[in-house]
């Protein structure tokens, strides 16, 4: 009976053990075939998502068609890798809804990067097209000036020849000559010089359009272009008909075509700026989408790890439950046949189960060096074999994690090395500073060469110390804004100080980054000093005479309009003095053009010494000058200035070893008595000048 009871209890225990260990073996088998591969693929997907983010940054930084094509090809290859990894995931093994979200995120990212690459390509094409148009506009302007120059010279010669003929005593001939000068020669010369000034102003506007950093600046530039175009066309029309004038008008229309509405350089620059803004928005959205993808991939990895961990825990709990049931059966068995039960169970089954339980608990705690007992040939042996398989898979998982960690560290090292290489060899001056203290952490060779400081001097400074004291507070404010914006670029320019104390003007690009484990920011510095000087030079050339530096006809008219406007408001007068050097052509013919140019410069300096700071001295062309005498209270003030001008100009000149004496004729018109319209006032002053020359 005792043996039968023990046998019955043993059979019951075997049944319990069989089903319990069968369940445990199946759980471990599922972990081996599905759980661990899901975790491994999750790590692979995380690595691929990080690489996709780096490639997206390369795509944004592309500055040409070849780098763009290479970045797009690399991006498509990486998307294919991610797609293959997603297809290999066994969703049924993990039952993770996040996998579907990852797939949708990858599809959205693919569409967004395609739009980004298209926007960058369109922006590069627009830039190339706009630069081509700017070069062609300069060529069209050169063609127009080449056709205009001989016509201006001929008109000036005709005017000078007519003025020299005033010595005739035939009064009827003098009247006809004066009428010809007034009605033909003077207007033609004024129209040609005005057309030349207008064409220079048109080119200046087109150049500003090509370089403008903002679309908000285009409407006022369009207004300036329209006004200059109208003035130039009117001047060209006033020249009459003829082969030369028709060629001149054709050359003018070729230049104006570059600024025509809907298909000119204005629309191309506007389109280029819009495409650049669109590319920046898409780049920011792509980076955000990539960051979200990385977060969801990490969630998937954690969930896959959690499923595997729960399966291991469930197996351990099943072992403990079956162990408790077996212990209960053994206790009953011991009550009937303690000796027999102890001989089989106490020394065999319980000991083996206890050893296997300790091994599984050690595995759950992460001890992969524990030995798994393999005694006997029964179900416990099969369970021990399953636990051994789990151990080997856990070891492979740990090795895979170690490999992934090593790959991550190597990737970080490669990126840091790549950053250092690009940073050190970049031709643009760059520096890295601590965003908390603004202390400079590193500078490249270009910054050392451009600023003139030693590297050690740089590293002892704050990032704001390279800015003059007057601008430092606003520059420091910009530097401190970078951590919140991640990157910053402004149209504002900043003055910087070199080691020798000289200053230069820059625009800056800032980007937040990690540098040697701490929060930092990169500053890329673009020297715009020469560009600013060129822009100022273009503006000055459009409003000043190239030889003497005096105000030209365009700025003279603008100053005259302003003076007449003040006359209406304040009630004082404005006088126009038109001056012409007598027999200036003889100086050029006998002593040469260099002496003639030197004479014009000396005359300009003497005129400037005769007037007040509020007055304007202009060279209208050739040997013709004009002065705006502002805020005139009495006619006597005008006479005093005219006498002073005559006396000063007639003093001898010493020019390149020659003593030169010239006379000057002055014609005066006073507003408002001689007219309040600029054209009428100038016409009256010119008529007075011609009468003065006839008398002299």
C-alpha positions in Angstrom: 0.0 0.0 0.0 2.8 2.4 0.9 4.5 1.6 -2.4 1.2 2.1 -4.3 0.6 5.4 -2.5 4.0 6.6 -3.3 3.6 5.4 -6.9 0.3 7.3 -7.2 1.8 10.5 -5.7 4.8 10.1 -8.0 2.6 9.8 -11.0 0.7 12.9 -10.0 3.9 14.8 -9.4 5.2 13.7 -12.8 2.1 14.9 -14.5 2.3 18.3 -12.8 6.0 18.5 -13.5 5.5 17.5 -17.2 2.9 20.2 -17.9 4.7 22.8 -15.9 8.1 22.2 -17.5 6.5 21.9 -20.9 5.1 25.4 -20.5 8.4 26.7 -19.3 10.2 25.1 -22.2 7.8 26.6 -24.7 8.2 30.1 -23.1 12.0 29.9 -23.3 11.7 28.6 -26.9 9.6 31.7 -27.8 12.1 34.0 -26.2 14.9 32.4 -28.2 13.1 32.5 -31.6 11.2 35.8 -31.3 12.0 37.9 -28.3 15.7 38.2 -28.6 15.7 38.8 -32.4 13.1 41.6 -31.9 15.4 43.3 -29.4 18.4 43.0 -31.7 16.4 44.4 -34.6 15.2 47.3 -32.4 18.8 48.2 -31.7 19.6 48.0 -35.4 16.6 50.3 -36.1 17.8 52.8 -33.5 21.3 53.0 -35.1 19.8 53.4 -38.6 17.5 56.2 -37.4 20.6 58.1 -36.0 22.4 57.6 -39.2 19.4 58.9 -41.1 19.5 62.1 -39.0 23.1 62.7 -39.8 22.5 62.2 -43.6 19.6 64.7 -43.4 22.1 67.3 -41.9 24.5 66.6 -44.8 21.6 67.1 -47.3 20.8 70.5 -45.7 24.4 71.6 -45.9 24.8 70.8 -49.6 26.0 73.8 -51.6 26.1 72.4 -55.1 24.4 69.9 -57.4 27.1 67.2 -56.9 27.0 67.2 -53.1 23.2 67.3 -53.2 23.0 64.3 -55.5 25.4 62.3 -53.3 23.4 63.2 -50.1 20.1 62.2 -51.8 21.6 58.8 -53.0 22.9 58.1 -49.5 19.5 59.1 -48.0 17.6 56.7 -50.3 19.9 53.8 -49.5 19.5 54.4 -45.7 15.7 54.5 -46.1 15.8 51.1 -47.9 17.8 49.7 -45.0 15.2 51.0 -42.5 12.4 49.5 -44.6 14.1 46.1 -44.7 14.6 46.2 -40.9 10.9 47.1 -40.4 9.8 44.2 -42.7 11.9 41.8 -40.6 10.1 42.7 -37.3 7.8 40.0 -36.0 4.9 42.2 -34.8 2.9 39.1 -33.6 5.8 38.2 -31.2 5.7 41.5 -29.4 2.1 42.8 -30.1 3.5 46.3 -30.2 1.2 49.0 -31.7 4.3 51.3 -31.8 5.6 49.3 -34.8 2.8 50.6 -37.0 3.5 54.2 -35.7 7.2 53.8 -36.6 6.3 52.6 -40.2 4.0 55.6 -40.6 6.7 57.9 -39.2 9.3 56.5 -41.7 6.9 57.0 -44.6 6.2 60.6 -43.5 10.0 61.2 -43.1 10.6 59.8 -46.6 8.1 62.2 -48.2 9.4 65.1 -46.2 13.1 64.5 -47.2 12.0 64.1 -50.8 10.4 67.6 -50.6 13.5 68.9 -48.8 15.9 67.7 -51.5 13.6 69.1 -54.2 13.4 72.5 -52.4 17.2 72.6 -52.1 17.7 71.7 -55.7 15.3 74.4 -56.8 17.0 76.9 -54.6 20.4 76.1 -56.1 19.0 76.4 -59.6 17.4 79.8 -58.7 20.7 81.1 -57.3 22.6 80.1 -60.4 19.9 81.7 -62.6 19.9 84.9 -60.6 23.8 85.2 -60.7 23.7 84.7 -64.5 21.2 87.5 -64.9 23.3 89.8 -62.7 26.4 89.2 -64.9 24.3 89.8 -68.0 22.9 93.0 -66.6 26.5 94.3 -66.0 27.4 93.4 -69.6 24.3 95.2 -70.9 25.2 98.3 -68.9 28.8 98.2 -70.3 27.3 98.1 -73.8 25.0 101.0 -73.1 27.9 103.2 -71.7 30.1 102.2 -74.6 27.4 103.6 -77.0 26.7 106.6 -74.8 30.3 107.8 -74.2 31.1 109.1 -77.7 27.7 110.8 -78.0 28.4 112.7 -74.7 31.9 113.7 -75.9 30.4 115.0 -79.3 27.7 117.0 -77.5 30.2 118.5 -75.1 32.5 119.4 -78.1 29.6 121.0 -80.0 28.6 123.1 -76.9 32.2 124.2 -76.3 32.7 125.2 -80.0 29.5 127.2 -79.9 30.6 129.0 -76.8 33.9 129.9 -78.3 32.1 131.6 -81.3 30.7 134.4 -79.1 33.5 136.6 -80.1 31.8 137.5 -83.4 30.7 141.1 -83.8 27.7 140.1 -86.1 24.8 140.7 -83.7 22.4 138.7 -85.9 24.8 135.7 -85.9 25.2 136.0 -82.1 21.4 135.8 -81.7 21.1 132.7 -83.9 24.0 131.1 -82.1 22.5 131.9 -78.7 19.2 130.3 -79.8 21.0 127.2 -81.1 22.9 126.8 -77.9 19.7 127.3 -75.8 17.4 125.1 -77.9 19.8 122.4 -79.2 23.3 122.0 -77.8 22.7 122.6 -74.1 19.5 120.4 -73.9 21.3 117.6 -75.8 24.3 117.7 -73.6 22.2 117.7 -70.4 20.0 114.9 -71.7 23.0 112.6 -72.6 24.7 113.2 -69.2 21.3 112.6 -67.4 20.9 109.4 -69.4 24.4 108.3 -68.3 23.6 109.0 -64.6 20.3 107.2 -64.9 21.9 104.1 -66.4 24.5 104.0 -63.6 21.7 104.3 -61.0 19.7 101.5 -62.8 22.8 99.2 -62.5 23.2 100.1 -58.9 19.6 99.2 -58.2 19.9 95.8 -60.0 23.1 95.1 -58.0 21.3 95.8 -54.8 18.4 93.6 -55.8 20.9 90.7 -56.5 22.5 91.1 -53.1 19.5 92.0 -50.9 19.1 89.6 -48.0 15.3 90.1 -47.5 12.3 90.2 -49.7 11.0 93.2 -47.7 13.6 95.3 -49.3 12.5 94.5 -52.9 9.4 96.9 -53.1 11.4 100.1 -52.4 14.1 98.9 -54.8 11.4 98.3 -57.5 10.1 101.9 -57.0 13.6 103.3 -57.4 14.1 101.1 -60.6 10.8 102.3 -62.0 11.6 106.0 -61.4 15.1 105.6 -63.0 13.6 103.7 -65.9 11.1 106.4 -66.6 13.7 109.1 -66.4 16.1 107.2 -68.7 13.4 106.4 -71.3 12.4 110.1 -71.3 16.0 111.2 -71.8 16.4 108.6 -74.7 13.2 109.8 -76.3 14.3 113.5 -76.1 17.4 112.7 -78.2 15.3 112.4 -81.3 15.7 109.8 -84.2 18.8 108.6 -85.8 20.9 105.4 -86.2 22.9 106.1 -83.1 19.9 107.1 -80.9 18.0 104.1 -82.1 21.0 101.8 -81.1 21.2 103.7 -77.8 17.5 103.2 -77.1 17.8 99.5 -78.0 20.8 99.1 -75.6 18.8 100.9 -72.9 15.8 98.6 -73.3 18.1 95.6 -73.1 19.4 96.8 -69.7 15.8 97.7 -68.5 14.6 94.2 -69.5 16.5 92.7 -66.6 14.2 94.6 -64.2 10.9 94.1 -66.1 7.9 92.9 -64.0 7.0 89.2 -63.6 10.2 88.0 -65.5 13.2 90.0 -64.2 15.9 89.9 -61.6 13.4 91.1 -59.0 11.2 88.0 -59.4 14.3 85.7 -59.5 15.7 87.2 -56.3 12.3 87.0 -54.6 11.9 83.3 -55.8 15.4 82.5 -54.5 14.7 84.0 -51.1 11.3 82.2 -50.9 12.9 78.9 -51.8 15.7 79.4 -49.2 13.0 80.1 -46.5 11.0 77.0 -47.6 14.2 74.9 -47.4 14.9 76.1 -43.8 11.3 75.2 -42.8 11.5 71.8 -44.3 14.9 71.1 -42.8 13.6 72.0 -39.3 10.5 69.8 -39.8 12.7 66.9 -41.1 14.9 67.2 -38.0 11.9 67.2 -35.7 10.4 64.2 -37.6 13.7 62.3 -37.2 13.9 63.1 -33.5 10.3 61.8 -33.0 11.3 58.6 -35.0 14.3 58.0 -32.7 12.0 58.4 -29.6 9.5 55.8 -31.0 12.3 53.4 -31.8 13.6 53.6 -28.3 10.1 52.9 -27.0 10.0 49.8 -29.3 13.3 48.5 -27.9 12.1 49.0 -24.3 8.8 47.2 -25.0 10.7 44.3 -26.7 13.0 44.0 -23.7 10.1 44.2 -21.4 8.3 41.3 -23.2 11.4 39.1 -23.0 11.9 40.0 -19.3 8.3 39.2 -18.5 8.6 35.8 -20.2 11.7 35.0 -18.1 9.9 36.1 -14.9 6.8 34.0 -15.9 9.0 30.9 -16.4 10.6 31.4 -13.0 7.2 31.8 -11.4 6.0 28.7 -13.1 9.0 26.8 -11.7 8.3 28.1 -8.2 4.6 27.1 -8.5 5.4 23.6 -9.8 8.0 23.3 -7.1 5.4 24.2 -4.4 3.0 21.6 -5.8 5.7 19.0 -5.9 6.7 19.8 -2.4 3.0 19.3 -1.2 2.9 15.9 -2.9 6.2 14.9 -1.5 5.0 15.8 2.1 2.0 13.5 1.6 4.2 10.9 0.2 6.6 11.1 3.1 3.7 10.6 5.5 3.1 7.1 4.0 6.5 6.1 3.0 9.1 8.5 4.3 12.0 6.3 3.7 11.2 5.4 0.0 10.1 9.0 -0.8 13.2 10.5 0.8 15.5 8.1 -1.0 14.1 9.1 -4.4 12.7 12.6 -4.0 14.8 14.1 -1.2 18.1 13.1 -2.7 17.2 13.5 -6.4 14.2 15.5 -7.7 14.1 18.3 -5.1 17.9 18.8 -5.2 17.8 19.1 -9.0 14.8 21.4 -9.0 16.5 23.6 -6.3 19.7 23.8 -8.3 17.8 24.6 -11.5 15.7 27.2 -9.6 18.9 28.9 -8.2 20.4 28.9 -11.7 17.3 30.6 -13.2 17.1 33.2 -10.5 20.8 34.0 -11.0 20.1 34.4 -14.8 17.2 36.7 -14.0 19.6 38.8 -11.9 22.0 39.1 -14.8 24.6 36.5 -13.7 25.4 34.8 -17.0 28.3 32.8 -15.6 26.1 30.5 -13.5 26.3 26.7 -14.3 23.1 24.9 -15.3 22.7 21.4 -13.8 22.1 18.6 -16.4 21.5 15.5 -14.3 19.3 12.6 -15.4 17.4 12.0 -18.7 13.8 13.2 -17.7 11.8 16.3 -18.1 14.0 18.2 -15.7 16.9 17.6 -18.0 14.8 19.0 -20.9 14.0 22.0 -18.8 17.7 22.4 -17.9 18.5 22.3 -21.6 15.9 25.0 -22.3 17.4 27.1 -19.6 20.9 26.6 -21.1 19.5 27.8 -24.5 18.1 30.9 -22.7 21.5 31.5 -21.1 23.3 31.2 -24.4 20.8 33.7 -26.0 21.2 36.1 -23.1 25.0 35.9 -23.6 24.6 36.6 -27.3 22.3 39.5 -26.4 24.8 41.0 -24.0 27.6 40.6 -26.6 25.3 42.3 -29.2 24.6 45.2 -26.8 28.3 45.5 -26.1 29.0 45.5 -29.9 26.3 48.2 -30.4 27.8 50.3 -27.6 31.2 50.0 -29.1 29.8 50.9 -32.5 28.1 53.9 -30.9 31.3 55.1 -29.2 33.2 54.6 -32.4 30.6 56.6 -34.3 30.8 59.4 -31.8 34.6 59.4 -32.1 34.3 59.5 -35.9 31.8 62.3 -35.8 34.0 64.2 -33.3 37.1 63.7 -35.6 35.0 64.8 -38.6 33.9 67.9 -36.8 37.4 68.7 -35.7 38.7 68.2 -39.3 36.0 70.4 -40.8 36.4 72.9 -38.0 40.2 73.2 -38.2 40.5 73.2 -42.0 37.5 75.4 -42.7 38.5 78.7 -44.5 35.9 80.6 -42.5 37.0 81.9 -39.0 35.2 79.8 -36.4 35.2 79.5 -32.6 33.4 77.4 -30.0 32.3 78.9 -26.7 30.7 77.7 -23.5 27.0 78.9 -23.6 27.0 79.2 -19.8 30.1 81.4 -19.3 30.7 82.5 -22.9 34.4 81.5 -22.4 36.1 80.5 -25.7 36.8 76.8 -25.8 38.4 76.4 -29.3 39.3 78.4 -32.4 40.3 77.3 -35.9 43.4 78.4 -37.8 41.3 80.7 -40.0 40.2 82.7 -36.9 43.8 82.9 -35.6 45.0 84.3 -39.0 42.0 86.7 -39.5 42.0 88.2 -36.0 45.7 88.1 -35.4 45.5 86.8 -31.8 47.5 83.9 -30.6 45.5 80.7 -29.9 46.4 81.1 -26.2 45.1 84.7 -26.2 41.8 83.5 -27.8 41.3 80.8 -25.1 41.8 83.4 -22.3 39.0 85.6 -23.7 35.2 85.6 -23.6 33.3 85.3 -26.9 32.1 88.9 -26.5 35.6 90.3 -26.1 36.2 90.3 -29.9 33.4 92.9 -30.2 34.0 96.7 -29.5 32.7 97.9 -26.1 29.8 99.9 -27.7 28.4 96.8 -29.5 29.3 94.2 -26.9 26.1 94.1 -24.9 23.9 93.4 -27.9 26.4 90.9 -29.3 26.5 89.0 -26.0 22.7 89.0 -25.9 22.7 87.2 -29.3 25.3 84.7 -28.0 23.2 83.8 -25.0 20.0 83.2 -27.2 21.6 80.3 -29.0 20.8 77.5 -26.5 17.1 78.2 -26.8 17.0 78.5 -30.6 19.6 75.7 -31.3 20.8 77.8 -34.2 20.7 81.5 -35.2 21.5 83.6 -38.2 20.7 87.3 -38.5 20.9 89.9 -41.3 22.5 92.3 -38.8 26.3 92.8 -39.0 28.7 93.3 -36.1 32.0 95.1 -35.7 35.0 93.0 -34.6 38.4 93.9 -33.2 41.7 92.4 -34.5 44.8 92.1 -32.3 46.3 95.2 -33.9 43.2 97.3 -32.9 41.7 97.5 -36.4 38.0 96.8 -36.8 36.2 94.9 -39.5 32.5 94.1 -40.0 31.0 90.6 -40.0 27.8 88.6 -40.2 27.6 85.5 -37.9 26.0 82.1 -38.0 25.6 80.3 -34.6 24.6 76.7 -33.8 24.3 74.9 -30.4 26.3 71.7 -30.0 28.0 69.4 -27.5 31.7 70.0 -27.2 33.7 67.6 -25.0 30.6 66.7 -23.0 29.4 70.3 -22.2 26.8 72.6 -23.7 28.5 74.9 -26.3 27.9 76.8 -29.5 29.7 77.2 -32.8 30.2 80.7 -34.3 31.0 80.9 -38.0 32.2 84.4 -38.9 31.8 85.9 -42.4 33.9 89.1 -43.1 31.6 91.5 -45.0 33.8 94.6 -44.8 34.8 94.6 -48.5 31.2 93.9 -49.5 30.0 96.9 -47.4 32.7 99.1 -49.0 31.7 98.0 -52.5 28.1 98.8 -51.8 29.0 102.2 -50.4 31.3 102.8 -53.4 28.4 102.0 -55.8 26.1 104.4 -54.0 28.8 107.1 -54.0 29.5 106.6 -57.7 25.8 107.0 -58.5 25.8 110.5 -56.8 29.3 111.9 -57.2 31.6 113.0 -60.0 34.4 110.4 -60.5 37.2 113.0 -61.2 36.5 115.7 -58.6 34.4 113.9 -56.0 31.8 116.7 -56.2 28.1 116.1 -56.2 26.9 115.0 -59.7 23.8 116.1 -61.6 21.5 113.5 -60.0 22.4 114.4 -56.4 22.4 118.1 -57.4 18.8 117.9 -58.5 17.8 116.1 -55.3 19.5 118.8 -53.2 17.9 121.5 -55.2 14.4 120.0 -54.7 15.1 119.8 -50.9 16.3 123.4 -50.8 13.2 124.6 -52.7 10.9 122.6 -50.3 12.6 124.4 -47.3 12.1 127.7 -49.1 8.3 127.1 -49.1 8.3 126.1 -45.4 10.8 128.7 -44.0 10.3 131.7 -46.3 14.0 132.3 -47.3 15.5 132.3 -50.8 17.7 129.9 -52.7 20.3 130.9 -55.3 21.7 128.9 -58.2 25.2 129.8 -59.5 26.1 128.2 -62.8 29.9 128.5 -63.6 31.8 127.8 -66.8 35.6 128.0 -67.2 36.5 130.2 -70.2 38.8 128.6 -72.8 39.2 125.4 -70.9 39.5 123.5 -74.1 42.6 125.5 -75.0 44.2 124.2 -71.7 43.4 120.6 -72.7 44.7 121.1 -76.3 47.9 122.9 -75.4 48.9 121.3 -72.1 47.2 117.9 -72.3 44.3 116.2 -70.6 46.2 115.4 -67.3 46.8 119.2 -66.8 43.1 119.8 -67.6 42.0 117.2 -65.1 44.3 118.7 -62.4 42.9 122.2 -63.2 39.3 120.8 -62.7 40.3 119.3 -59.3 41.9 122.6 -58.1 38.9 124.6 -59.2 36.7 122.2 -57.2 38.8 122.6 -54.1 38.6 126.4 -54.4 34.9 126.3 -54.9 34.4 124.2 -51.7 36.5 126.7 -49.7 34.2 129.6 -50.8 30.9 128.1 -49.7 29.3 127.1 -46.4 28.7 123.6 -45.2 25.0 124.0 -45.9 25.7 124.9 -49.6 26.2 122.3 -52.4 28.9 122.4 -55.1 28.4 120.1 -58.1 30.1 119.4 -61.4 27.5 119.0 -64.1 29.9 117.9 -66.8 33.1 119.1 -68.6 34.1 122.5 -67.2 30.6 123.3 -66.0 30.0 123.7 -62.3 26.9 124.7 -60.2 26.4 125.9 -56.6 23.2 125.8 -54.5 23.4 128.8 -52.1 20.8 127.8 -49.4 19.0 130.0 -46.9 19.5 133.3 -48.8 18.0 136.3 -46.9 19.0 139.2 -49.1 20.2 139.5 -52.8 23.4 141.1 -51.5 24.5 137.7 -50.0 24.3 136.2 -53.5 26.4 139.0 -55.0 29.0 138.7 -52.3 29.4 135.0 -53.0 29.6 135.5 -56.8 32.3 138.1 -56.4 34.3 135.8 -54.1 34.0 133.0 -56.6 35.3 135.2 -59.5 38.2 136.4 -57.5 39.2 133.0 -56.2 38.9 131.1 -59.5 40.9 133.8 -61.4 44.0 133.3 -59.2 46.9 131.6 -61.0 47.3 127.8 -60.8 50.6 125.9 -60.7 50.0 122.6 -62.5 52.8 120.1 -63.4 55.3 122.9 -63.9 53.0 125.2 -65.8 51.4 128.5 -64.6 47.8 128.5 -65.7 45.3 131.4 -65.5 41.6 130.9 -66.4 38.6 133.1 -66.2 35.2 132.0 -65.2 31.7 133.2 -66.1 28.8 133.0 -63.6 25.1 132.9 -64.2 22.7 133.4 -61.2 19.1 132.6 -60.7 17.3 133.4 -57.4 14.2 131.6 -56.1 11.4 132.4 -55.8 11.8 135.6 -57.9 13.3 133.7 -60.9 11.1 130.7 -60.6 10.2 128.0 -58.0 10.4 125.0 -60.4 13.9 123.3 -60.5 13.9 123.1 -64.3 12.9 126.7 -64.8 15.4 127.9 -62.2 18.3 126.0 -63.9 17.2 127.3 -67.3 17.3 130.9 -66.1 20.7 130.4 -64.5 22.0 128.9 -67.8 20.6 131.8 -69.7 22.3 134.2 -67.3 25.6 132.3 -67.8 25.4 132.5 -71.6 24.8 136.3 -71.3 27.8 136.6 -68.9 30.0 134.8 -71.4 28.8 137.0 -74.2 29.7 140.1 -72.3 33.1 138.8 -71.2 
